[in-house]
C-alpha cells in the first residue's frame, strides 16, 4: 500500500473503504452503485456516470451509475456522435483526462454536448473521465462532471488515476462472471430441446452464441446469397425483427415458427424467448431437420386414442394447428387439447421434442 502514503488520513480511509466495496460482491450493478457512494466523497462532483458497453455500439450503454438527470440518458443518442468526452477517452484507454486535455475551452462551449446539457439544466463546465479497458470485447466509462467553474485539480486527477486499475479489474471480473452465469442459464434452457441445433440472437438480430452444429445446418439449407454479412439467413433475421417489433405481416398473427421445404427433408425453425443474462431480450432459434414424413411409431398407437394418434401423425408431418384442424375437420382448440395429451403421454413439451423422439423409436 505504498501508493497511499501521500494521502491524508481521510483519503486513506475512503480509499480502503473503496477497495473493500470493490471486492465485496460479483454483482456489477451493486458493486458500482456502492463504490460510487465512496467515490463521491473522495472526488467531489455535481454529476457522475459509470457505464459499460461493447466497443462500436455507439450510444448503446448499460448505465451502472446514473447520478445525472434522466433526460441526459434518454437523449444521449442525439449527443453521442459529438460527445467529445467519449471521443477523447476512447483514444487513451485507462488514462484519466480532464476537459482541458480533451479540447480548448472555446470548442467545449460550442460543442453540442455542452449546449444540450445546459438545455437539460445540467451545465457542463468541467469534466474528468476515463475509459476502463476491460478486455474481452468490453469497455467501461467513468465520468465526473461539475456545473461550476472549478476545474478538477492535479491531485484529484492523480486520485482517480490511482483508482482506475481497481475499477477496471472489478468491472472485468464481474462482467466475466455475469456472462458465464448468463450463458449457463441460456444453455440450460436450450438443452431442454434435445435433438436440435440453436442460434441465440439479441432482439436486434445480433448473434450472441450458437451450438456447434448450427453453422453446418445453416450452410446446408441457405445459399450464400440468402445469408447476410454475418452468415445469418435473411429470412430468419426478418422474422425475428417482426416478432420483436410487435408488427403483423399481412394482417396475420405473428408466427413463432418457420418451415423450409427440401427434397426429402424439412427444416423447422422455432423462435423461443430466452432468460436474459444481462440487459436486452435474447431469442433462441431452434433448428431441427426432419424427414418430410416421420411415421407414427407403432408403439405409440397403444398409448394414444385414435384421435390423438391422428393429431400426432399430422404434427409429425410438420403441420401447424390450423392445417391439422382443417384436415381433421375440427377446431384449433380441439387440436391443441389432443396435442397436449400427446405431449403428456410421450413425456415431451414441444413439437421438436416429439419429432425427435419419434425418429429415435
C-alpha positions in Angstrom: 0.0 0.0 0.0 3.0 2.3 -0.6 0.9 4.4 -3.0 -1.4 5.5 -0.1 1.4 7.2 1.8 0.9 10.6 0.2 -2.8 10.6 1.1 -4.2 12.3 4.2 -6.0 10.2 6.8 -9.4 10.9 5.4 -8.4 9.9 1.9 -6.7 6.8 3.1 -9.8 5.7 4.9 -12.1 6.3 1.9 -9.6 4.5 -0.3 -9.6 1.4 1.9 -13.4 1.6 2.0 -13.5 1.6 -1.8 -11.2 -1.4 -2.0 -13.4 -3.3 0.4 -16.6 -2.4 -1.6 -14.9 -3.5 -4.9 -14.2 -6.9 -3.6 -17.5 -7.4 -1.7 -19.7 -8.8 -4.5 -19.7 -10.2 -8.0 -22.9 -8.3 -8.9 -21.6 -5.4 -11.1 -24.6 -3.1 -10.6 -24.5 -3.5 -6.9 -20.7 -3.1 -6.6 -20.5 0.1 -8.7 -23.5 1.7 -7.1 -21.9 1.2 -3.6 -18.5 2.2 -4.9 -19.9 5.5 -6.2 -21.1 6.3 -2.7 -17.4 6.3 -1.6 -16.1 7.9 -4.8 -18.5 10.8 -4.5 -16.8 11.6 -1.1 -13.3 11.1 -2.4 -13.8 13.0 -5.7 -16.3 15.8 -5.3 -18.5 16.3 -8.4 -22.0 17.5 -9.2 -22.9 14.7 -11.6 -21.4 11.3 -12.4 -22.0 8.2 -14.6 -20.4 4.8 -14.8 -21.3 2.6 -17.8 -20.3 -0.5 -19.7 -20.6 -1.3 -23.4 -19.2 -3.2 -26.3 -16.8 -1.2 -28.5 -18.5 0.1 -31.6 -22.0 0.2 -30.0 -22.4 3.9 -30.2 -24.8 5.2 -27.6 -25.7 1.7 -26.5 -24.6 1.6 -22.9 -25.6 -0.1 -19.7 -25.6 2.8 -17.1 -24.4 1.3 -13.8 -24.3 4.6 -12.0 -26.5 7.5 -13.3 -26.2 10.4 -10.9 -27.5 12.8 -13.5 -30.9 14.0 -14.8 -32.7 11.1 -16.5 -33.2 13.3 -19.6 -29.5 13.1 -20.3 -29.7 9.3 -20.8 -32.9 9.4 -22.8 -31.4 12.0 -25.2 -27.9 10.7 -25.2 -28.3 9.1 -28.6 -28.6 12.6 -30.0 -25.4 13.8 -28.3 -23.3 10.7 -28.7 -21.9 11.4 -32.2 -20.5 14.7 -30.9 -19.6 13.6 -27.3 -16.1 15.0 -27.1 -15.6 13.2 -23.7 -16.2 9.8 -25.2 -14.1 10.6 -28.3 -11.1 11.7 -26.1 -11.0 8.8 -23.6 -11.5 6.2 -26.4 -8.1 7.3 -27.8 -6.4 6.9 -24.4 -7.7 3.8 -22.6 -7.1 3.7 -18.8 -5.7 7.3 -18.8 -7.7 9.9 -16.7 -8.3 13.0 -18.7 -9.7 16.4 -17.8 -11.7 18.7 -20.2 -8.6 20.9 -20.7 -6.8 17.8 -22.1 -9.8 17.0 -24.4 -10.3 20.2 -26.3 -9.9 24.0 -25.9 -12.4 25.9 -23.7 -13.8 27.8 -26.7 -14.6 24.5 -28.5 -16.1 23.0 -25.4 -18.6 25.8 -25.1 -19.5 25.4 -28.8 -20.0 21.6 -28.6 -23.4 20.0 -28.9 -22.8 18.1 -25.6 -22.2 21.4 -23.7 -25.3 23.1 -25.3 -27.6 20.1 -24.7 -26.5 19.7 -21.1 -27.3 23.4 -20.4 -30.8 22.9 -22.0 -31.3 20.0 -19.6 -30.5 22.2 -16.6 -27.1 20.4 -16.1 -24.4 23.0 -17.0 -21.3 21.1 -18.0 -18.4 23.4 -17.0 -15.7 20.8 -16.2 -15.3 17.1 -16.7 -12.9 14.3 -15.7 -13.2 10.9 -17.3 -11.5 7.6 -18.1 -12.1 4.7 -20.4 -11.9 1.4 -18.4 -10.4 -1.1 -20.9 -12.0 -4.2 -19.5 -10.9 -6.6 -22.3 -13.0 -9.5 -23.7 -14.6 -7.0 -26.2 -15.9 -4.8 -23.4 -15.1 -1.4 -22.0 -16.4 0.9 -19.3 -16.6 4.6 -18.8 -16.3 6.6 -15.5 -17.2 10.3 -15.9 -17.4 13.1 -13.3 -18.9 16.5 -14.1 -19.0 19.9 -12.4 -21.6 22.6 -13.1 -19.4 25.3 -11.6 -16.2 26.9 -12.8 -13.9 24.9 -10.5 -11.5 22.7 -12.6 -10.6 19.2 -11.3 -7.2 19.6 -9.7 -4.0 17.7 -10.3 -4.4 15.9 -7.0 -8.0 14.8 -7.9 -6.8 13.5 -11.3 -4.0 11.6 -9.6 -6.5 10.0 -7.1 -8.8 9.0 -10.0 -5.8 7.6 -11.9 -4.9 5.5 -8.8 -8.4 4.1 -8.5 -8.7 3.3 -12.3 -6.9 -0.1 -12.2 -9.1 -1.3 -9.3 -12.3 -0.2 -11.1 -11.1 -1.9 -14.3 -10.4 -5.2 -12.6 -13.7 -5.1 -10.8 -15.7 -4.5 -14.0 -13.8 -7.2 -15.9 -14.3 -9.8 -13.1 -18.0 -9.0 -12.6 -18.7 -8.9 -16.3 -17.0 -12.3 -16.9 -18.9 -13.9 -14.1 -22.1 -12.4 -15.4 -21.5 -13.7 -18.9 -20.8 -17.2 -17.6 -24.0 -17.2 -15.5 -26.0 -15.9 -18.4 -24.6 -18.5 -20.8 -25.3 -21.2 -18.3 -28.9 -20.1 -18.0 -29.4 -20.0 -21.7 -27.7 -23.3 -22.3 -29.8 -25.0 -19.6 -32.9 -23.6 -21.4 -31.7 -24.7 -24.8 -30.7 -28.2 -23.7 -34.3 -28.8 -22.8 -34.9 -29.1 -26.5 -32.8 -32.2 -27.3 -32.1 -33.1 -30.9 -31.9 -29.5 -32.2 -29.2 -27.0 -33.0 -29.6 -23.4 -31.8 -28.8 -19.8 -32.6 -29.0 -17.2 -29.8 -29.7 -13.7 -31.1 -30.5 -10.4 -29.4 -33.8 -8.7 -30.2 -31.8 -6.6 -32.7 -30.7 -9.8 -34.5 -27.1 -9.6 -33.3 -25.7 -13.1 -32.7 -24.9 -13.9 -29.1 -23.9 -17.6 -29.4 -24.6 -20.8 -31.3 -24.4 -24.5 -30.8 -21.6 -26.4 -32.6 -23.7 -27.9 -35.4 -25.7 -24.8 -36.2 -23.2 -23.5 -38.8 -23.3 -26.6 -40.9 -27.1 -26.8 -40.8 -27.4 -23.2 -41.9 -24.9 -23.6 -44.7 -26.7 -26.7 -45.9 -30.1 -25.0 -46.0 -29.4 -21.5 -47.0 -27.3 -20.4 -50.0 -24.7 -17.7 -49.5 -26.9 -15.1 -51.2 -29.7 -15.9 -48.8 -27.4 -15.1 -45.8 -26.3 -11.7 -44.6 -22.7 -10.4 -44.0 -22.7 -12.2 -40.6 -23.8 -15.6 -42.1 -27.3 -15.3 -40.7 -30.2 -16.3 -43.0 -32.0 -13.1 -44.0 -35.4 -14.8 -43.7 -34.8 -15.7 -40.1 -33.5 -12.2 -39.2 -36.5 -10.6 -40.8 -38.9 -12.9 -38.9 -37.1 -12.1 -35.6 -37.4 -8.4 -36.2 -41.1 -8.8 -36.9 -41.5 -10.7 -33.6 -39.6 -8.2 -31.5 -41.2 -5.1 -33.1 -44.8 -6.3 -32.5 -45.8 -5.7 -36.1 -48.1 -8.0 -38.1 -47.4 -9.3 -41.6 -50.3 -9.3 -44.0 -52.7 -8.8 -41.1 -51.9 -12.2 -39.7 -50.8 -13.1 -36.1 -47.1 -13.2 -35.6 -45.8 -16.8 -36.1 -43.0 -18.1 -33.9 -42.1 -20.9 -36.3 -40.9 -21.3 -39.9 -40.6 -24.4 -42.1 -38.3 -24.7 -45.1 -39.0 -27.4 -47.6 -36.3 -29.7 -49.1 -36.4 -32.6 -51.5 -36.6 -35.2 -48.7 -36.4 -33.2 -45.5 -37.7 -30.1 -43.9 -36.0 -27.5 -41.7 -38.2 -26.5 -38.8 -37.2 -23.2 -37.0 -38.8 -22.2 -33.8 -38.3 -18.8 -32.1 -38.2 -19.0 -28.3 -37.7 -16.1 -25.8 -34.8 -16.9 -23.5 -33.8 -15.9 -20.0 -31.9 -12.6 -20.1 -28.2 -12.8 -19.0 -27.9 -9.1 -19.0 -29.8 -6.2 -20.5 -32.0 -6.9 -23.5 -34.1 -9.8 -24.6 -32.4 -12.9 -26.1 -34.1 -15.3 -28.5 -33.3 -18.9 -29.2 -33.8 -20.1 -32.8 -34.2 -23.8 -32.6 -33.2 -25.5 -35.8 -34.4 -29.1 -36.5 -34.0 -31.0 -39.7 -36.8 -33.6 -40.0 -37.9 -36.1 -42.6 -40.7 -35.0 -44.8 -42.8 -37.7 -43.3 -41.9 -39.0 -39.9 -44.1 -42.1 -39.4 -46.0 -42.6 -36.2 -44.2 -45.2 -34.1 -46.3 -48.4 -33.8 -45.7 -48.4 -30.0 -47.5 -45.1 -29.7 -50.7 -46.5 -31.1 -51.1 -48.5 -27.9 -50.8 -45.4 -25.7 -52.8 -42.9 -27.8 -56.5 -42.8 -28.6 -57.4 -42.9 -32.3 -57.9 -39.1 -32.4 -54.7 -38.4 -30.5 -52.8 -40.7 -32.9 -54.3 -38.7 -35.9 -53.2 -35.4 -34.4 -49.7 -36.8 -33.6 -49.3 -38.1 -37.1 -50.2 -34.7 -38.6 -47.8 -32.9 -36.1 -45.0 -35.3 -37.2 -45.6 -34.1 -40.8 -44.7 -30.6 -39.6 -48.3 -29.3 -40.0 -49.4 -26.3 -37.8 -52.5 -26.4 -35.7 -54.7 -24.7 -38.3 -53.7 -27.1 -41.0 -54.4 -30.1 -38.7 -57.8 -28.7 -37.8 -58.8 -28.3 -41.4 -57.6 -31.8 -42.3 -59.4 -33.4 -39.3 -62.5 -31.1 -39.6 -62.3 -29.9 -36.0 -61.4 -26.6 -34.2 -57.9 -25.4 -33.5 -58.7 -25.6 -29.8 -59.6 -29.3 -30.1 -56.2 -29.9 -31.9 -54.4 -28.1 -29.0 -56.1 -30.3 -26.4 -55.3 -33.5 -28.2 -51.7 -32.4 -28.9 -51.2 -31.5 -25.2 -52.4 -35.0 -24.2 -49.9 -36.5 -26.7 -47.1 -34.4 -25.2 -48.1 -35.6 -21.7 -48.2 -39.2 -22.7 -44.9 -39.0 -24.6 -43.1 -37.1 -21.9 -42.2 -34.1 -24.1 -43.3 -30.4 -24.2 -42.6 -29.3 -27.7 -43.2 -30.4 -31.3 -39.5 -30.5 -31.9 -39.0 -32.9 -29.0 -41.9 -35.0 -30.2 -40.4 -35.3 -33.7 -37.0 -36.1 -32.2 -38.5 -38.9 -30.0 -40.4 -40.4 -33.0 -37.3 -40.5 -35.2 -35.5 -42.5 -32.4 -38.2 -45.1 -32.0 
